[in-house]
């Protein structure tokens, strides 16, 4: 089927929404549409539409939709803050144990990353070198100037500071199983569960970095939960659902408690939720009385 929809002016976009029953001041609606793309905003409009047609549910105001948009933006900022703290800790642990086991340039030798294919390892190294050559960081230029005649790769602890979160995930996935277990043990989590968390956090980080909708999204990659027998706090009073953002928030809460127990991150999250009582908690996967769960106490 050929796509034939023409682009609409901001005024036409506003009139279309108004014709479908959205209650709004037209001039304000046009102003907002000129700063937030209609297609981006449609993700926040969708829950307020009837399933049978494109009309909005009776009483739907643009103010309510806009508050969902603003809530989601602030939620992403809170999530990114927690991911940043977690990411820095993960970089430190992974680099520390890998370098002590394999030396400063151990990542260059594929035998130390046996869980990566030959092509995968080569491509990963190539991306690291591209980032190193592009970098203007003083430590990179100093190393290249002083040691570049004999070393074509940065030592791992330097490379770690310029590699993406995805590249760090590739490094962890490539490490042998015993090293993965050692790193996971630092956070008191089984390695398979820890790896699934790593993958999920990388996916959510990408959503946040690209300003994607987060609050009611179903997760594309669903993280594993620790077993109920050894980790009952993840299953009391009921098992936490792993397909919505609440499980990511709980993972981050757990990680921050391990990394930085004095951090007030969960208090900031609670303040945000209290400020927006109209936001559906169930759409985010929050169970009833979620803040009484052992991990959140």
Backbone torsions as a table, in degrees:
resi	resn	phi	psi	omega
1	UNK	NA	135.1	-178.3
2	UNK	-84.4	135.9	179.3
3	UNK	-84.4	120.8	-173.3
4	UNK	-124.2	7.4	-178.7
5	UNK	-67.3	129.7	178.8
6	UNK	-84.6	158.8	173.4
7	UNK	-68.8	144.3	179.6
8	UNK	-107.8	146.7	172.8
9	UNK	-69.4	164.7	178.1
10	UNK	-60.0	-37.4	178.5
11	UNK	-64.2	-42.2	178.7
12	UNK	-66.5	-38.4	177.3
13	UNK	-61.2	-45.1	179.9
14	UNK	-62.9	-44.3	-178.7
15	UNK	-64.5	-35.8	177.9
16	UNK	-62.2	-46.2	179.6
17	UNK	-64.8	-41.6	179.2
18	UNK	-64.1	-37.3	-180.0
19	UNK	-67.6	-21.6	179.5
20	UNK	-91.5	5.2	173.2
21	UNK	102.7	4.4	177.6
22	UNK	-70.7	131.5	179.8
23	UNK	-91.9	115.6	-175.6
24	UNK	-161.9	155.0	168.3
25	UNK	-75.8	122.9	-172.8
26	UNK	-59.4	-44.5	-177.6
27	UNK	-65.8	-39.0	177.0
28	UNK	-66.2	-41.2	179.4
29	UNK	-62.2	-43.3	177.9
30	UNK	-62.2	-42.6	179.9
31	UNK	-60.6	-44.6	-179.9
32	UNK	-66.7	-40.5	179.8
33	UNK	-66.1	-23.9	178.8
34	UNK	-78.9	-11.8	178.8
35	UNK	-114.1	-21.5	177.7
36	UNK	-126.2	117.2	-177.3
37	UNK	-50.4	135.4	179.8
38	UNK	-53.2	-42.6	-176.4
39	UNK	-67.4	-37.1	175.8
40	UNK	-65.1	-43.1	-177.8
41	UNK	-68.5	-25.4	-176.9
42	UNK	-61.1	-28.0	177.4
43	UNK	-64.3	-26.9	178.8
44	UNK	-91.5	-22.0	176.5
45	UNK	-78.0	-32.3	-171.0
46	UNK	-55.0	-44.2	-178.0
47	UNK	-62.7	-16.0	-177.6
48	UNK	-98.2	6.0	179.5
49	UNK	-95.2	151.2	172.7
50	UNK	-69.0	145.5	178.8
51	UNK	-71.0	-26.6	-174.7
52	UNK	-82.9	-20.7	-178.2
53	UNK	-152.3	-173.0	-179.2
54	UNK	-91.7	7.0	-177.5
55	UNK	-78.9	150.0	177.7
56	UNK	-80.9	151.8	176.7
57	UNK	-63.0	145.0	-178.2
58	UNK	-52.9	135.4	176.3
59	UNK	85.4	4.1	-179.3
60	UNK	-72.0	118.7	179.2
61	UNK	-104.5	150.9	176.5
62	UNK	-65.0	-31.5	178.0
63	UNK	-58.1	-40.4	178.7
64	UNK	-67.0	-44.3	178.7
65	UNK	-61.4	-43.7	-177.6
66	UNK	-65.3	-35.1	176.5
67	UNK	-65.4	-34.4	174.7
68	UNK	-64.8	-40.4	178.3
69	UNK	-63.4	-45.9	-179.1
70	UNK	-65.9	-39.3	176.7
71	UNK	-60.1	-45.5	-177.3
72	UNK	-63.9	-39.6	178.4
73	UNK	-61.4	-44.4	-179.6
74	UNK	-71.7	-33.2	175.5
75	UNK	-62.4	-43.5	178.7
76	UNK	-60.1	-40.1	179.7
77	UNK	-64.1	-41.0	178.4
78	UNK	-66.1	-42.2	178.8
79	UNK	-64.0	-44.1	-179.9
80	UNK	-62.9	-36.2	177.2
81	UNK	-61.7	-41.3	179.3
82	UNK	-71.5	-38.4	178.5
83	UNK	-65.4	-38.3	178.3
84	UNK	-59.8	-47.6	179.5
85	UNK	-61.9	-41.9	179.4
86	UNK	-67.1	-43.2	-178.2
87	UNK	-61.3	-43.1	-179.4
88	UNK	-63.4	-39.9	177.7
89	UNK	-65.9	-41.8	179.1
90	UNK	-63.9	-43.1	176.9
91	UNK	-56.3	-46.2	-177.4
92	UNK	-61.1	-47.8	-178.1
93	UNK	-65.0	-48.0	-176.3
94	UNK	-63.1	-47.1	-178.3
95	UNK	-66.2	-41.4	-178.3
96	UNK	-59.2	-53.2	-175.3
97	UNK	-71.8	-37.3	-179.8
98	UNK	-67.7	-45.5	-177.5
99	UNK	-66.3	-37.4	178.7
100	UNK	-69.5	-27.9	178.4
101	UNK	-83.2	-31.9	-169.5
102	UNK	-127.7	-1.3	178.3
103	UNK	89.8	170.7	-174.3
104	UNK	-64.0	-26.4	-179.0
105	UNK	-115.9	22.1	-178.2
106	UNK	-62.8	-25.5	-179.4
107	UNK	-70.6	-16.2	-179.4
108	UNK	-76.2	-27.4	-177.8
109	UNK	-90.9	117.8	-175.1
110	UNK	-63.2	-23.3	-179.3
111	UNK	-63.7	-20.1	177.1
112	UNK	-87.8	-6.5	177.9
113	UNK	-130.4	57.8	-171.9
114	UNK	-66.9	-18.4	178.9
115	UNK	-80.3	-2.7	172.8
116	UNK	-99.4	145.0	173.3
117	UNK	-70.5	163.3	177.7
118	UNK	-57.0	-46.5	178.9
119	UNK	-65.7	-38.7	-179.9
120	UNK	-64.2	-41.2	178.4
121	UNK	-66.7	-43.3	-179.9
122	UNK	-63.0	-42.5	179.8
123	UNK	-67.3	-39.1	178.6
124	UNK	-62.3	-46.0	177.9
125	UNK	-62.7	-39.0	-179.8
126	UNK	-62.0	-41.8	179.4
127	UNK	-65.8	-37.8	177.5
128	UNK	-62.9	-41.3	-179.5
129	UNK	-68.1	-36.3	176.2
130	UNK	-61.1	-44.8	179.3
131	UNK	-65.1	-38.3	179.1
132	UNK	-65.2	-43.5	-179.0
133	UNK	-69.8	-26.3	179.9
134	UNK	-84.2	-23.4	-172.3
135	UNK	-68.0	142.9	174.3
136	UNK	-108.7	10.9	179.3
137	UNK	-62.5	139.0	-176.4
138	UNK	-61.4	-37.9	-177.5
139	UNK	-67.9	-30.1	178.7
140	UNK	-72.5	-49.2	-179.0
141	UNK	-64.4	-35.7	177.5
142	UNK	-63.6	-45.7	-179.7
143	UNK	-63.4	-45.0	-178.3
144	UNK	-64.5	-37.3	179.5
145	UNK	-69.7	-38.7	-175.1
146	UNK	-86.1	-36.5	-172.8
147	UNK	-120.4	0.3	-174.4
148	UNK	-61.6	-22.4	179.6
149	UNK	-71.8	-19.0	-178.9
150	UNK	-122.7	-14.4	-178.0
151	UNK	-126.3	121.4	178.6
152	UNK	-94.7	-2.5	179.3
153	UNK	-128.8	148.7	174.1
154	UNK	-74.2	149.2	169.0
155	UNK	-61.2	153.3	-168.9
156	UNK	-59.5	-38.8	-177.3
157	UNK	-67.6	-22.7	172.4
158	UNK	-81.7	-44.8	-179.8
159	UNK	-58.8	-33.6	-177.9
160	UNK	-62.3	-27.9	-176.8
161	UNK	-78.3	-13.2	179.6
162	UNK	-118.6	-4.8	179.7
163	UNK	-81.5	149.9	178.8
164	UNK	-72.0	166.7	175.6
165	UNK	-61.9	-36.7	177.7
166	UNK	-64.4	-38.6	178.0
167	UNK	-67.8	-35.4	176.0
168	UNK	-65.1	-40.3	176.7
169	UNK	-61.7	-41.2	177.4
170	UNK	-61.6	-42.3	177.3
171	UNK	-59.7	-46.5	-179.4
172	UNK	-63.6	-44.1	179.2
173	UNK	-62.0	-31.6	-178.4
174	UNK	-78.7	-21.4	-178.1
175	UNK	-63.8	152.1	178.4
176	UNK	-67.3	160.4	-171.6
177	UNK	-60.9	-35.3	-177.7
178	UNK	-65.6	-38.8	177.9
179	UNK	-69.6	-37.9	176.9
180	UNK	-60.4	-40.4	179.3
181	UNK	-64.6	-38.2	-179.9
182	UNK	-64.4	-45.4	179.3
183	UNK	-63.5	-47.2	-179.0
184	UNK	-61.2	-35.3	-179.4
185	UNK	-64.1	-26.4	176.2
186	UNK	-60.2	-27.1	-178.3
187	UNK	-110.1	11.0	173.7
188	UNK	57.6	42.5	-178.9
189	UNK	-134.3	141.2	175.5
190	UNK	-58.0	145.4	-172.5
191	UNK	-61.7	-38.5	-179.1
192	UNK	-66.3	-39.4	176.7
193	UNK	-66.8	-44.2	180.0
194	UNK	-58.8	-43.2	179.6
195	UNK	-63.0	-40.5	179.7
196	UNK	-66.0	-34.8	176.1
197	UNK	-64.5	-43.3	180.0
198	UNK	-56.9	-47.4	-179.5
199	UNK	-63.3	-44.5	-179.1
200	UNK	-64.7	-42.6	179.3
201	UNK	-64.8	-36.1	176.7
202	UNK	-63.7	-42.2	179.7
203	UNK	-65.1	-43.7	-179.9
204	UNK	-68.3	-37.2	176.7
205	UNK	-58.9	-42.0	178.9
206	UNK	-65.2	-39.7	176.8
207	UNK	-59.5	-47.9	-178.6
208	UNK	-65.6	-41.6	-178.1
209	UNK	-64.4	-28.4	179.4
210	UNK	-100.5	15.1	174.3
211	UNK	59.7	34.3	-179.1
212	UNK	-79.1	161.1	177.7
213	UNK	-68.3	133.3	-174.9
214	UNK	-122.6	-36.3	-163.9
215	UNK	-60.2	-42.0	-178.0
216	UNK	-116.0	19.4	-178.2
217	UNK	-74.7	139.9	169.1
218	UNK	-85.5	129.0	-175.3
219	UNK	-66.8	133.8	177.2
220	UNK	-71.1	-39.8	176.0
221	UNK	-113.3	122.1	-174.2
222	UNK	-99.2	118.4	-177.8
223	UNK	-68.4	151.5	175.7
224	UNK	-77.1	155.1	173.1
225	UNK	-108.9	146.7	175.8
226	UNK	-61.9	158.8	-176.5
227	UNK	-65.0	148.1	-179.4
228	UNK	-66.9	-31.9	-176.8
229	UNK	-65.8	-43.4	-176.6
230	UNK	-95.0	-21.6	-176.1
231	UNK	-132.1	66.8	-175.5
232	UNK	-63.0	-22.5	-177.8
233	UNK	-63.1	-20.0	177.6
234	UNK	-85.3	-3.1	-174.0
235	UNK	-131.1	12.2	-177.1
236	UNK	-124.0	128.1	3.0
237	UNK	-78.7	-21.2	172.9
238	UNK	-135.0	159.8	179.3
239	UNK	-65.2	133.1	179.5
240	UNK	-68.4	132.0	177.3
241	UNK	-69.7	140.2	-174.7
242	UNK	-107.5	20.8	-175.6
243	UNK	-115.6	3.0	-179.8
244	UNK	-130.7	174.9	-171.0
245	UNK	-65.1	-21.8	-179.6
246	UNK	-58.8	-36.4	179.9
247	UNK	-66.8	-35.1	176.3
248	UNK	-66.3	-43.4	178.1
249	UNK	-61.7	-37.6	-179.7
250	UNK	-70.3	-40.2	175.9
251	UNK	-60.2	-45.1	179.8
252	UNK	-65.2	-39.8	176.4
253	UNK	-60.0	-45.1	179.2
254	UNK	-61.5	-48.4	-176.7
255	UNK	-63.7	-42.2	-179.1
256	UNK	-67.5	-34.9	176.6
257	UNK	-61.8	-37.5	177.3
258	UNK	-72.8	-45.6	-173.6
259	UNK	-75.4	-45.9	-171.8
260	UNK	-146.6	76.5	-172.2
261	UNK	-61.6	-19.7	179.7
262	UNK	-84.3	-5.9	-177.4
263	UNK	-65.4	140.4	-177.9
264	UNK	-99.0	27.1	-176.3
265	UNK	-58.7	-45.3	-176.9
266	UNK	-66.2	-30.0	176.5
267	UNK	-66.3	-38.8	178.5
268	UNK	-66.3	-38.3	176.6
269	UNK	-63.3	-44.8	180.0
270	UNK	-62.2	-40.2	178.2
271	UNK	-61.7	-40.8	178.4
272	UNK	-63.7	-45.6	179.9
273	UNK	-62.0	-40.6	179.6
274	UNK	-65.9	-30.4	-179.2
275	UNK	-73.1	-22.4	-177.9
276	UNK	-124.8	67.6	-176.0
277	UNK	-66.0	-18.9	-178.4
278	UNK	-78.8	-10.4	180.0
279	UNK	-73.4	129.6	-178.5
280	UNK	-66.9	117.1	177.3
281	UNK	-71.3	-35.9	-178.2
282	UNK	-64.7	-31.5	177.7
283	UNK	-65.5	-21.4	178.3
284	UNK	-97.6	-0.9	178.9
285	UNK	88.0	8.7	179.5
286	UNK	-69.9	127.0	172.8
287	UNK	-78.8	165.3	175.6
288	UNK	-62.5	138.5	179.2
289	UNK	57.8	38.0	-177.3
290	UNK	-57.0	-33.1	-176.6
291	UNK	-77.4	0.6	172.9
292	UNK	-96.9	-4.4	178.2
293	UNK	-64.0	145.0	-176.6
294	UNK	-51.1	-41.2	-177.6
295	UNK	-66.5	-29.6	-174.9
296	UNK	-95.0	-9.2	-178.5
297	UNK	-67.5	NA	NA
